[in-house]
Amino acid sequence: MLAHFWYRRPAFAVQLRPSLCRLVHSRIPPGVHHPSVFAPNPPTDSMAPPAHPDLPRPAHADRDSALGRKFGKEVTNYFGGSPLNRLSFLRDDYDFLKQAFAHPSARFIPYKNLNPVINSPSEIYHATYDEIKSLLPFNPFEKPEKEQIQDFDSRIDVPQVVFLGFDESVKDGMSFKVFTGSPHWAIDITPKPTYEKEANELSEKFQTQGLKFSEGMRAMSFPADVAAEYAQGRHYLDWNYRNTFCGTCGHKTLSVHAGGKRVCPPTDKAETPQEREPCSTRTTLSNLTFPRTDPTIIVAVLSHDSKRLLLGRQKRWPPYWFSTLAGFIEPAESVEDAVRREVWEESGVVLSRVLVHSTQPWPYPANLMIGAIAQVASPEDEVIKLEYDPELELAKWFTLEEVQEALKYGTSGLGDPAPEGYKEGGLRLPPPTAIANQLITAVVEGGFLQGVTPITGSGKL
């Protein structure tokens, strides 16, 4: 089951199918880096890839710890490292939500068809409440949750809002108990029959201000902190949209907990009789009630002698483009087992040791990519066989020197011009905003190229 990747401007994007190959608000500073397969040395200026958004700075990156000394600094991938304190335990506190929604410091990211309003390809627009109140002139948290459920009427749609968290860097924002900051929200302004006119007028208003929606592009050019906030909002809005109806009884559901939960009300004023039949989601904890995240694995595979890296490609990709293998984790399957299964199914290669490197949230629509580094134990296990699952056009072992050259001169969006210094026919790889790049870089910059493995010193994982 092969990974389906494509690269497009402004940067790298990944599509995942069932069959496929905190609080910080800063950038990675210069400083001491511990060589390891978990945290690669940064490339020198001569090795630097083309300009891409900075990656998030890992939490507590400047603090010393035994784990840091042993395994190196943590790696945080694009879409991770949110600058917001989510305050998830306050999502059912409607007194808090009511204040946070209408507070002067509140900021809203408007989405239309899951596309945010932007100032430029690298800047999301944060609207004030005054700017969006024509669409939502009432405070949706004025009534407590219990009363909203009792008054549920499935004929009435209201714009979906999601509480994202507090930007605690705003010291003159809203104060609630021990927390101070600017409340951040996502709001869906996609037109629906109940408020089609108001939604269209709001969209036109933004456009007359010189703003636009990021249609036709993946959000891979935003600064890292903005990208993380965008991803959170998109994920929640998409989940609410896809779960308008109960997965158990089929009735229309109601969004509660500031967009973080959906309930199946026991009554509906639009129906006769108003009382609905029993539904198990009202009496038991259900995975239909809360947002889901689908885990996937993605892996950089080392040869038995630690001198080569396994990469694969799709038929539809331009020539010379390769990436790491990936796939969905199946029910009752560990990360390690999923890594071994996917690599074997896609390439025929048999893996031995598997180590988790880092993870990447992926809001298209709701994935968590679990990055790993793995190794083959013997030459016999390195034999490539594509006949099991014929989705890969080609799988190939590349020397680490070839991969290092590609990291220097061959990373960009799929089909985009190669960086300066690229030689035609050379290997092409995804850019740093993709976890695939970070896994590959971890191997090349983690000591294997010099014949040293920081984990054991034996040359094998």
Residue pairs with C-beta under 8 A, 6 or more apart in sequence:
1 18
1 19
1 20
1 327
1 328
1 342
1 345
1 346
1 389
1 391
2 19
2 20
2 21
2 312
2 314
2 325
2 327
2 346
2 389
2 391
2 392
3 14
3 16
3 20
3 21
3 298
3 312
3 323
3 324
3 325
3 326
3 327
3 346
4 14
4 15
4 16
4 17
4 20
4 21
4 314
5 12
5 13
5 14
5 15
5 21
5 314
5 317
5 323
5 326
5 414
5 430
5 434
5 436
6 13
6 14
6 15
6 316
6 317
6 414
7 13
7 321
7 412
7 413
7 414
7 415
7 416
7 430
7 431
8 217
8 218
8 413
8 414
8 415
8 416
9 217
9 413
9 416
10 121
10 122
10 217
10 218
10 220
10 221
10 413
11 52
11 53
11 218
11 220
11 221
11 413
11 431
11 433
12 220
12 413
12 414
12 430
12 431
12 433
12 434
12 437
13 218
13 220
13 364
13 413
14 326
14 362
14 364
14 369
14 434
14 436
15 364
16 294
16 296
16 326
16 328
16 362
16 364
16 367
16 369
18 328
19 327
19 389
19 391
20 296
20 326
20 327
20 328
21 312
21 314
21 323
21 324
21 325
21 326
21 327
21 346
21 391
21 392
22 59
22 81
22 82
22 84
22 85
22 86
23 59
23 82
23 83
23 84
23 85
23 168
24 56
24 57
24 58
24 59
24 76
24 81
24 82
24 83
24 225
25 83
25 167
25 169
25 225
26 57
27 54
27 55
27 57
27 224
28 42
28 54
28 55
28 56
28 57
28 58
28 61
29 57
29 61
31 62
33 39
33 40
33 41
33 42
33 72
33 73
34 68
34 69
34 71
34 72
34 73
35 41
35 72
35 445
35 446
35 447
35 454
36 71
36 72
36 446
36 447
36 454
36 455
37 72
37 355
37 357
37 373
37 442
37 443
37 446
37 447
37 448
37 453
37 454
37 455
37 461
38 71
38 72
38 73
38 74
38 75
38 355
38 357
38 358
38 442
38 446
39 71
39 72
39 73
39 74
39 75
39 442
39 446
40 75
40 438
40 441
40 442
40 443
40 444
40 445
40 446
41 445
41 446
42 445
43 49
43 407
43 408
43 441
43 445
46 408
47 404
47 407
47 408
48 408
49 407
49 408
49 411
49 419
49 431
49 432
50 411
50 412
50 419
50 431
52 431
52 432
52 433
53 78
53 122
53 220
53 221
53 222
53 223
53 224
53 227
53 433
54 223
54 224
55 76
55 77
55 78
55 81
55 224
55 432
55 433
55 438
56 76
56 77
56 78
56 80
56 81
56 224
56 225
56 228
57 76
57 81
58 73
58 74
58 75
58 76
58 81
59 74
59 76
59 81
61 73
61 74
68 74
72 454
74 358
75 357
75 358
75 438
75 442
76 358
77 358
77 359
77 360
77 369
77 371
77 435
77 438
78 220
78 224
78 227
78 360
78 432
78 433
78 434
78 435
79 227
79 228
79 231
79 360
79 361
79 362
79 363
80 228
80 359
80 360
80 361
81 224
81 225
81 228
82 165
82 225
82 228
82 229
82 232
83 167
83 169
83 225
83 228
83 229
84 164
84 165
84 166
84 167
84 184
84 228
84 229
84 232
85 165
85 166
85 168
85 179
85 181
86 164
86 165
86 232
87 163
87 165
87 166
87 179
88 260
90 96
90 97
90 176
91 97
91 163
91 257
91 258
91 260
91 261
92 145
92 256
92 257
94 141
94 143
94 144
94 145
96 176
97 141
97 163
97 258
98 139
98 141
98 142
99 174
99 176
100 106
100 163
100 174
100 176
100 183
100 185
101 129
101 139
101 140
101 141
101 161
101 183
101 185
102 129
102 139
103 129
103 173
103 174
103 183
104 128
104 129
105 170
105 172
105 173
105 174
105 181
105 182
105 183
106 128
106 129
106 174
106 182
106 183
106 184
106 185
107 126
107 127
107 128
107 167
107 182
107 183
107 184
107 185
108 126
108 127
108 128
108 129
108 131
108 132
108 161
108 184
108 185
108 186
108 187
109 116
109 117
109 124
109 125
109 126
109 127
109 164
109 184
109 185
109 186
109 187
109 229
109 230
109 233
110 116
110 117
110 125
110 127
110 132
110 187
110 189
110 202
110 206
111 117
111 186
111 187
111 188
111 189
111 190
111 233
111 234
111 237
112 188
112 189
112 190
112 199
112 203
112 213
113 190
113 213
113 215
114 234
114 237
114 238
114 241
115 213
115 214
115 215
116 124
116 125
116 213
116 214
116 219
116 230
116 233
116 234
117 124
117 125
117 127
117 206
117 211
117 212
117 213
117 214
118 124
118 125
118 211
118 212
118 213
118 214
119 125
119 210
119 211
121 214
121 217
121 221
122 221
122 222
122 223
123 222
123 226
124 222
124 226
124 229
124 230
125 206
125 211
126 184
127 206
131 205
132 187
132 189
132 202
134 198
134 201
134 202
134 205
135 159
135 187
135 189
135 195
135 198
135 199
135 202
136 158
136 159
136 161
136 187
140 158
140 161
141 258
143 151
145 256
145 257
148 254
148 256
149 254
149 256
149 263
149 265
149 266
150 265
150 267
151 269
152 254
152 265
152 267
152 268
152 269
153 268
153 269
153 270
154 251
154 252
154 268
154 270
154 271
155 269
155 270
156 194
157 192
157 193
157 194
157 195
158 194
158 195
159 187
159 188
159 189
159 195
159 199
160 187
160 188
160 237
160 240
160 241
160 255
160 259
161 185
161 186
161 187
161 188
161 258
161 259
162 185
162 186
162 187
162 233
162 236
162 237
162 240
162 258
162 259
162 260
163 183
163 184
163 185
163 258
163 259
163 260
164 184
164 185
164 186
164 229
164 232
164 233
165 183
165 184
166 173
166 174
166 179
166 180
166 181
166 182
166 183
166 184
167 173
167 181
167 182
167 184
168 179
168 180
168 181
169 181
170 180
170 181
170 182
171 180
173 180
173 181
173 182
173 183
174 180
174 181
174 182
174 183
184 229
186 232
186 233
186 234
186 236
186 237
186 259
188 237
188 240
188 241
189 199
189 202
189 203
190 199
191 199
191 200
191 203
192 199
203 213
206 212
218 364
219 227
219 230
219 231
219 234
220 227
220 433
222 230
228 361
230 363
231 361
231 362
231 363
232 363
234 363
234 365
235 291
235 293
235 361
235 363
235 365
235 366
236 259
236 260
236 291
237 259
238 363
238 365
238 366
239 291
239 292
239 365
239 366
240 255
240 259
240 262
242 365
243 253
243 262
243 288
244 252
244 253
245 251
245 252
245 253
246 252
246 253
246 264
246 279
246 281
246 288
247 281
247 288
248 264
248 279
248 280
248 281
248 286
248 288
249 264
249 276
249 277
249 279
249 281
251 264
251 265
251 268
251 276
251 279
252 268
253 262
253 263
253 264
253 265
254 262
254 263
254 264
254 265
255 261
255 262
256 262
256 263
260 290
260 291
261 289
261 290
262 288
262 289
263 281
263 282
263 289
264 276
264 279
264 281
264 282
265 276
266 275
266 276
266 279
266 282
267 274
267 275
267 276
268 274
268 276
280 286
281 288
281 289
291 366
292 366
293 361
293 366
293 367
293 368
294 328
294 366
294 367
294 368
295 328
295 329
295 335
295 367
295 368
295 370
296 326
296 327
296 328
296 329
296 362
296 367
296 368
296 369
296 370
297 326
297 327
297 328
297 329
297 335
297 338
297 339
297 342
297 369
297 370
297 371
297 372
298 324
298 325
298 326
298 369
298 370
298 371
298 372
298 435
298 436
298 439
299 324
299 325
299 326
299 339
299 342
299 343
299 354
299 371
299 372
299 373
299 374
299 439
300 309
300 310
300 324
300 357
300 371
300 372
300 373
300 374
300 436
300 439
300 440
300 442
300 443
301 309
301 310
301 324
301 325
301 343
301 349
301 351
301 374
301 375
301 376
302 308
302 309
302 310
302 373
302 374
302 375
302 376
302 443
302 448
302 461
303 309
303 310
303 375
303 376
303 382
303 397
304 375
304 376
304 377
304 378
304 379
304 381
304 382
304 460
305 459
306 375
306 448
306 451
306 453
306 459
306 460
307 399
307 400
307 448
308 397
308 398
308 399
308 400
309 397
309 398
309 399
309 400
309 403
309 440
309 443
310 325
310 343
310 347
310 349
310 395
310 396
310 397
310 398
311 322
311 323
311 324
311 325
311 395
311 396
311 398
311 403
311 427
312 322
312 323
312 324
312 325
312 346
312 347
312 392
312 394
312 395
312 396
313 321
313 322
313 323
313 392
313 393
313 394
313 395
314 391
314 392
314 393
315 393
317 393
317 414
318 414
318 415
318 428
320 410
320 425
320 426
320 427
320 428
321 414
321 428
321 429
322 396
322 398
322 427
322 428
322 429
323 429
323 430
323 434
323 436
324 436
324 439
324 440
325 342
325 343
325 346
325 347
325 395
326 342
326 369
326 436
327 338
327 341
327 342
327 345
327 346
328 338
329 335
329 338
329 370
330 338
330 341
333 341
335 354
335 356
335 370
335 372
336 354
336 372
339 351
339 354
339 372
339 374
340 350
340 351
340 354
340 374
343 349
343 351
343 374
344 350
344 351
344 388
345 388
345 389
346 386
346 388
346 389
346 391
346 392
346 395
347 384
347 385
347 386
347 392
347 395
348 383
348 384
348 385
348 386
348 387
348 388
349 376
349 381
349 382
349 383
349 384
349 395
350 376
350 377
350 381
351 374
351 375
351 376
351 381
352 374
352 375
352 376
352 377
352 381
352 461
353 374
353 375
353 377
353 460
353 461
354 372
354 373
354 374
354 461
355 372
355 373
355 374
355 455
355 461
356 370
356 371
356 372
357 371
357 372
357 373
357 438
357 439
357 442
358 371
358 435
358 438
358 439
359 368
359 369
359 370
359 371
359 435
360 368
360 369
360 371
360 435
361 367
361 368
361 369
362 368
362 369
369 435
371 435
371 438
371 439
372 439
373 439
373 442
373 443
373 461
374 461
375 460
375 461
376 382
377 460
382 397
384 395
384 396
384 397
386 392
386 394
386 395
398 427
400 443
400 444
400 448
400 449
401 449
402 426
402 427
403 427
403 429
403 440
403 443
403 444
404 444
404 449
405 426
405 427
406 426
406 427
406 428
406 429
407 429
407 437
407 440
407 441
407 444
408 421
409 418
409 419
409 420
409 421
409 422
409 423
409 426
410 418
410 419
410 422
410 426
410 427
410 428
410 429
411 419
411 428
411 429
411 430
411 431
411 432
411 437
412 418
412 419
412 428
412 431
413 431
418 428
422 428
429 436
429 437
429 440
430 436
430 437
431 437
432 438
432 441
446 454
447 453
447 454
448 459
451 459
452 459
453 459
453 460
453 461
455 461
